[in-house]
Amino acid sequence: MAAGPSKSGVARWSARFQAQDPSQHFGAKCSRNGRAPEDVRLTETGPLSNVKYMSRFIFAAAASIAFSRAAAAQVPGRDLLEFPLGTLAEAPALSRQMAAGLWNPAASVLARGAQMRLGLAALTTPYEVGVNGKLLGGVFRVKDRITGAVSFTRVDVGDIFATENDPQSLGDAIRYGTSILSLGASTTRGASSYGIAARYRWGTTDTVTSGALSVDFGFIVDRLLSTPVRLAASTFLLTPGNSESSTLLFAADVPFPIRDSTWTVRGGMSLEATEGRGNEAYLFTTAHFRQFDARVGLAQSQAFGNINRRVRFGAGFAIGRYSVAISREDGAVGLGAQYQFLLTSVFR
């Protein structure tokens, strides 16, 4: 970065942003050529093309404000994990489509007869948000009823630049992102699965990097009290002290009565609560027909006094040992949608 005040561009923008009403102004796009910035008002009803000029820099500024409200000493980048990476419109606590069980360690259990399962998930958001995520995971059979799991997660924001008193950007791009390395184990007993995972998360804001260790637990009951009700609960980034904002996740679903046995349709609800950040409720329906599956749901999140509702849907199919799926989620406040892609392979 060029010479000047020691504060990072994210911190400088946070100070300017907090002096305004965030619901009225979401900022202006920084430019390397010194042209006047494009001002955007989210409360106006102008054409959506105006919103396309919003900067990725502003996303990080808003994230920095939320971060400072939650806990100043926390590891950077916690807000980037609000994106449901690897779930593809599923309830996170019940999500078994992606290997390694990022959101619920119990979901890493291998199906009977499988020896190993590998998976890759990728998330992309529109230019004005600029967040990209990747999740690599694998599970392998240790013993008859014990499964080991390992995964690596990376989520970051690109093209964030520092500014001083005008839109002219200074120096190289500011780094803002987070990574998680997870090691876990899971087991089954009857119709229930249980799991535990140790995670190390580190994050970077400009030149500042820090990390924290967490331990998460989870369970999935496929037949609650001998009924077809499924119930799941888990923790995410459960850490002693104030180095992380931990999340509690719950989910339950029930089958719909359908005469055609080739179809399986279920409906349910998912709840998430993150310490000091907010909560989310998700109503969803899933359908499975032979090698095809589909999911759709409505999510409502509430954080720092703001309420957002978004529609999610996903679809996938299986061919031999491979499974492929894609999903779409509406963007908030008129921004573009986010998309996810998933590829998994099972080895027997």
C-alpha positions as CSV (number, residue, x, y, z in Angstrom):
1,M,0.0,0.0,0.0
2,A,1.1,3.5,-0.6
3,A,2.4,5.7,2.2
4,G,-0.2,7.3,4.4
5,P,-2.2,6.6,7.5
6,S,-1.5,3.1,8.9
7,K,-5.2,2.1,9.0
8,S,-6.3,-0.3,6.3
9,G,-8.7,0.7,3.5
10,V,-11.4,-1.5,5.1
11,A,-11.0,0.3,8.5
12,R,-11.0,3.8,6.8
13,W,-14.2,2.9,4.9
14,S,-15.8,1.5,8.1
15,A,-15.3,4.9,9.8
16,R,-16.9,6.8,6.9
17,F,-19.7,4.3,6.6
18,Q,-20.7,4.4,10.2
19,A,-21.2,8.2,10.0
20,Q,-24.0,7.5,7.5
21,D,-27.3,5.7,7.6
22,P,-26.4,2.3,6.0
23,S,-30.0,1.8,4.8
24,Q,-29.7,5.0,2.8
25,H,-26.2,4.8,1.3
26,F,-24.2,1.7,0.6
27,G,-21.3,3.6,-0.8
28,A,-19.6,4.3,-4.1
29,K,-17.3,2.3,-6.4
30,C,-13.6,3.1,-6.1
31,S,-11.8,3.8,-9.4
32,R,-8.2,3.6,-10.5
33,N,-8.6,6.2,-13.1
34,G,-9.9,8.9,-10.8
35,R,-13.4,9.3,-12.3
36,A,-16.2,10.3,-10.1
37,P,-17.7,7.4,-8.1
38,E,-21.2,6.0,-8.8
39,D,-23.4,6.7,-5.8
40,V,-26.0,4.1,-5.0
41,R,-29.1,4.4,-2.8
42,L,-30.6,1.0,-1.9
43,T,-33.9,2.5,-0.7
44,E,-34.6,4.1,-4.1
45,T,-36.6,2.3,-6.7
46,G,-34.4,3.2,-9.7
47,P,-33.3,0.7,-12.3
48,L,-31.3,-2.3,-11.1
49,S,-28.6,-1.4,-13.5
50,N,-27.5,1.3,-11.1
51,V,-26.9,-1.3,-8.4
52,K,-24.3,-3.1,-10.7
53,Y,-21.9,-0.3,-10.0
54,M,-21.6,-1.0,-6.3
55,S,-18.1,-1.9,-5.3
56,R,-16.8,-5.1,-3.8
57,F,-15.0,-2.8,-1.5
58,I,-18.3,-1.7,0.0
59,F,-19.2,-5.2,0.8
60,A,-16.1,-5.6,2.8
61,A,-16.7,-2.2,4.5
62,A,-20.1,-3.3,5.6
63,A,-18.7,-6.6,6.7
64,S,-16.1,-4.8,8.8
65,I,-18.8,-2.8,10.6
66,A,-20.7,-5.9,11.4
67,F,-17.5,-7.6,12.5
68,S,-16.6,-4.7,14.8
69,R,-20.1,-4.7,16.3
70,A,-19.8,-8.5,17.0
71,A,-16.4,-8.5,18.6
72,A,-13.3,-6.5,17.9
73,A,-10.9,-9.3,18.9
74,Q,-12.4,-12.0,16.7
75,V,-10.6,-13.7,13.9
76,P,-11.2,-11.8,10.6
77,G,-13.6,-13.0,8.0
78,R,-16.3,-14.6,10.1
79,D,-19.0,-12.8,8.1
80,L,-17.9,-14.6,4.9
81,L,-19.1,-17.9,6.5
82,E,-22.7,-16.7,6.5
83,F,-22.8,-18.0,2.9
84,P,-24.2,-21.6,3.0
85,L,-21.2,-23.1,1.2
86,G,-21.7,-26.8,0.1
87,T,-25.4,-27.1,1.2
88,L,-27.0,-26.4,-2.2
89,A,-30.5,-25.4,-0.9
90,E,-30.4,-28.1,1.8
91,A,-30.9,-27.5,5.5
92,P,-27.3,-27.2,6.8
93,A,-27.7,-29.4,9.8
94,L,-29.2,-32.2,7.6
95,S,-27.0,-31.6,4.5
96,R,-25.3,-34.9,3.4
97,Q,-24.7,-34.1,-0.2
98,M,-21.2,-32.7,0.2
99,A,-18.5,-34.9,1.7
100,A,-16.9,-34.1,5.1
101,G,-19.8,-32.5,7.1
102,L,-18.7,-28.9,7.3
103,W,-22.0,-27.8,9.0
104,N,-22.7,-31.0,10.9
105,P,-19.9,-33.5,11.7
106,A,-22.5,-36.3,11.9
107,A,-23.3,-35.8,8.2
108,S,-19.9,-37.3,7.2
109,V,-21.0,-40.9,7.8
110,L,-20.4,-43.1,4.8
111,A,-23.2,-45.1,3.4
112,R,-23.1,-48.9,3.8
113,G,-20.7,-50.5,1.3
114,A,-18.8,-47.3,0.6
115,Q,-15.1,-47.0,1.5
116,M,-14.4,-43.4,0.5
117,R,-16.1,-40.3,-0.8
118,L,-14.6,-37.1,-2.2
119,G,-16.3,-33.8,-3.0
120,L,-15.7,-30.3,-4.3
121,A,-18.1,-27.4,-3.9
122,A,-17.7,-23.9,-5.3
123,L,-19.7,-20.7,-4.6
124,T,-19.7,-17.6,-6.7
125,T,-21.5,-14.3,-6.2
126,P,-22.1,-11.3,-8.5
127,Y,-19.5,-8.7,-9.2
128,E,-20.9,-6.1,-6.7
129,V,-20.5,-8.6,-3.9
130,G,-17.3,-10.3,-5.1
131,V,-17.3,-13.2,-2.7
132,N,-16.0,-16.6,-3.9
133,G,-15.8,-19.8,-1.9
134,K,-14.4,-23.3,-2.3
135,L,-14.7,-26.4,-0.2
136,L,-12.7,-29.6,-0.7
137,G,-13.6,-32.6,1.4
138,G,-13.1,-36.3,1.8
139,V,-14.4,-39.1,4.1
140,F,-13.0,-42.5,4.5
141,R,-13.9,-45.7,6.4
142,V,-11.8,-46.3,9.4
143,K,-13.7,-49.2,10.9
144,D,-17.1,-50.8,10.3
145,R,-19.0,-48.0,11.9
146,I,-16.4,-45.2,12.1
147,T,-15.8,-42.7,9.4
148,G,-12.9,-40.2,9.3
149,A,-13.3,-36.8,7.6
150,V,-11.0,-34.0,6.4
151,S,-11.9,-30.8,4.6
152,F,-10.5,-27.4,3.6
153,T,-12.6,-24.3,3.1
154,R,-11.6,-21.0,1.6
155,V,-13.8,-17.9,1.2
156,D,-12.5,-14.5,0.2
157,V,-13.4,-11.2,-1.4
158,G,-11.4,-9.9,-4.4
159,D,-10.5,-6.5,-5.8
160,I,-10.6,-4.4,-2.6
161,F,-8.4,-1.3,-2.8
162,A,-7.4,1.3,-0.3
163,T,-8.4,5.0,-0.7
164,E,-7.7,8.3,1.0
165,N,-9.9,11.3,0.4
166,D,-11.0,10.6,-3.2
167,P,-12.1,7.6,-5.3
168,Q,-8.5,7.0,-6.5
169,S,-7.3,3.7,-5.3
170,L,-3.9,3.3,-3.7
171,G,-1.4,0.4,-3.9
172,D,-2.2,-3.3,-4.3
173,A,-5.5,-5.0,-3.5
174,I,-6.3,-5.5,0.2
175,R,-6.6,-9.1,1.3
176,Y,-9.8,-10.1,3.0
177,G,-10.7,-13.8,3.5
178,T,-10.8,-16.8,5.7
179,S,-9.8,-20.5,5.6
180,I,-10.8,-23.5,7.7
181,L,-9.0,-26.8,8.1
182,S,-11.2,-29.5,9.6
183,L,-10.5,-33.1,10.9
184,G,-13.4,-35.1,12.1
185,A,-14.9,-38.5,12.9
186,S,-18.4,-39.9,12.9
187,T,-20.2,-43.1,13.8
188,T,-23.7,-44.7,13.7
189,R,-25.8,-46.4,16.2
190,G,-29.2,-47.7,15.0
191,A,-31.0,-44.9,13.1
192,S,-28.7,-42.2,14.5
193,S,-25.4,-40.7,13.5
194,Y,-23.0,-38.8,15.7
195,G,-19.9,-36.7,14.8
196,I,-17.2,-34.5,16.2
197,A,-14.7,-32.2,14.3
198,A,-11.7,-30.2,15.3
199,R,-11.3,-27.0,13.2
200,Y,-8.7,-24.4,12.8
201,R,-9.8,-21.2,11.2
202,W,-7.6,-18.3,10.2
203,G,-8.5,-15.0,8.6
204,T,-6.8,-12.0,7.0
205,T,-7.7,-8.3,6.8
206,D,-5.1,-6.4,4.9
207,T,-1.8,-7.2,6.8
208,V,-3.5,-8.6,9.9
209,T,-3.8,-12.4,10.3
210,S,-5.1,-14.4,13.2
211,G,-6.6,-17.8,13.9
212,A,-8.5,-19.9,16.4
213,L,-9.2,-23.5,17.2
214,S,-12.7,-24.8,17.6
215,V,-14.4,-28.2,18.3
216,D,-17.9,-29.0,16.9
217,F,-20.4,-31.7,17.6
218,G,-23.5,-32.9,15.8
219,F,-26.1,-35.7,15.5
220,I,-28.7,-36.8,13.0
221,V,-31.6,-39.0,14.0
222,D,-33.2,-40.5,10.9
223,R,-36.2,-42.0,12.7
224,L,-37.1,-40.0,15.8
225,L,-38.9,-42.3,18.3
226,S,-39.5,-44.9,15.5
227,T,-41.4,-42.3,13.4
228,P,-40.3,-41.0,9.9
229,V,-39.3,-37.7,11.4
230,R,-35.7,-36.7,10.9
231,L,-34.0,-34.4,13.5
232,A,-30.5,-32.9,13.5
233,A,-28.5,-30.5,15.6
234,S,-24.9,-29.3,15.4
235,T,-22.5,-26.5,16.4
236,F,-20.2,-24.5,14.1
237,L,-17.0,-22.9,15.3
238,L,-17.7,-23.6,19.0
239,T,-14.7,-21.9,20.7
240,P,-14.0,-21.1,24.3
241,G,-13.6,-17.4,24.9
242,N,-14.4,-14.6,22.5
243,S,-12.2,-15.5,19.5
244,E,-15.2,-16.8,17.4
245,S,-18.9,-16.3,17.1
246,S,-20.3,-19.8,17.3
247,T,-23.4,-21.0,15.5
248,L,-26.1,-23.4,16.7
249,L,-28.0,-25.3,14.0
250,F,-31.2,-27.3,14.2
251,A,-33.3,-28.9,11.5
252,A,-36.2,-31.4,11.2
253,D,-38.3,-32.7,8.3
254,V,-41.0,-35.2,7.6
255,P,-42.0,-37.2,4.5
256,F,-45.1,-36.4,2.5
257,P,-47.5,-39.3,1.9
258,I,-47.1,-40.2,-1.8
259,R,-48.4,-43.5,-3.3
260,D,-45.6,-43.7,-5.9
261,S,-42.7,-45.4,-4.2
262,T,-40.2,-44.1,-6.8
263,W,-40.7,-40.6,-5.3
264,T,-39.6,-39.4,-1.9
265,V,-40.7,-35.9,-0.9
266,R,-40.0,-34.3,2.5
267,G,-40.6,-30.9,4.0
268,G,-39.2,-29.3,7.0
269,M,-37.6,-26.3,8.8
270,S,-34.1,-25.3,9.7
271,L,-33.0,-22.8,12.3
272,E,-29.6,-21.2,12.9
273,A,-28.4,-18.7,15.6
274,T,-25.0,-17.1,15.6
275,E,-23.7,-15.5,18.7
276,G,-23.7,-11.7,18.4
277,R,-24.6,-11.8,14.7
278,G,-28.2,-12.9,14.0
279,N,-30.3,-15.8,13.1
280,E,-31.9,-17.5,10.1
281,A,-35.0,-19.6,9.6
282,Y,-35.4,-21.8,6.5
283,L,-38.5,-23.6,5.2
284,F,-37.7,-26.2,2.6
285,T,-38.9,-29.1,0.5
286,T,-36.8,-31.8,-1.0
287,A,-37.8,-34.4,-3.7
288,H,-36.0,-37.5,-4.9
289,F,-36.9,-39.5,-8.0
290,R,-34.6,-42.3,-9.1
291,Q,-31.2,-40.6,-9.8
292,F,-32.6,-37.1,-9.7
293,D,-33.2,-34.8,-6.8
294,A,-34.5,-31.2,-6.3
295,R,-34.8,-28.8,-3.4
296,V,-36.5,-25.4,-2.9
297,G,-37.0,-23.2,0.1
298,L,-37.5,-19.7,1.6
299,A,-34.8,-18.4,4.0
300,Q,-35.4,-15.4,6.3
301,S,-32.3,-14.0,8.1
302,Q,-32.2,-11.3,10.7
303,A,-29.0,-9.5,11.7
304,F,-28.3,-6.0,13.2
305,G,-32.0,-5.0,12.8
306,N,-32.2,-5.9,9.2
307,I,-34.5,-8.7,7.8
308,N,-33.9,-10.3,4.4
309,R,-35.9,-13.0,2.6
310,R,-34.4,-15.1,-0.2
311,V,-35.5,-18.1,-2.3
312,R,-33.1,-21.0,-2.7
313,F,-33.4,-23.9,-5.1
314,G,-31.1,-26.7,-6.2
315,A,-31.1,-29.7,-8.5
316,G,-28.8,-32.6,-9.1
317,F,-28.4,-36.1,-10.5
318,A,-26.2,-39.2,-10.1
319,I,-24.4,-41.2,-12.7
320,G,-22.6,-44.2,-11.5
321,R,-20.2,-43.2,-8.7
322,Y,-20.6,-39.5,-9.5
323,S,-23.1,-36.9,-8.3
324,V,-23.5,-33.4,-9.7
325,A,-25.6,-30.6,-8.4
326,I,-26.1,-26.9,-8.8
327,S,-28.1,-24.3,-6.8
328,R,-29.2,-20.7,-6.9
329,E,-30.0,-18.2,-4.1
330,D,-31.6,-14.8,-4.5
331,G,-29.4,-11.8,-3.7
332,A,-30.4,-9.3,-1.0
333,V,-31.5,-5.7,-1.7
334,G,-31.7,-6.2,-5.5
335,L,-28.2,-7.6,-5.9
336,G,-27.6,-10.5,-8.3
337,A,-28.0,-14.2,-7.3
338,Q,-25.3,-16.4,-5.9
339,Y,-24.6,-19.9,-7.4
340,Q,-23.1,-23.1,-6.2
341,F,-21.7,-26.2,-7.9
342,L,-21.1,-29.6,-6.4
343,L,-19.3,-32.7,-7.6
344,T,-18.8,-35.8,-5.5
345,S,-17.5,-39.3,-6.1
346,V,-18.0,-42.5,-4.1
347,F,-15.5,-45.4,-4.1
348,R,-16.6,-48.9,-3.0
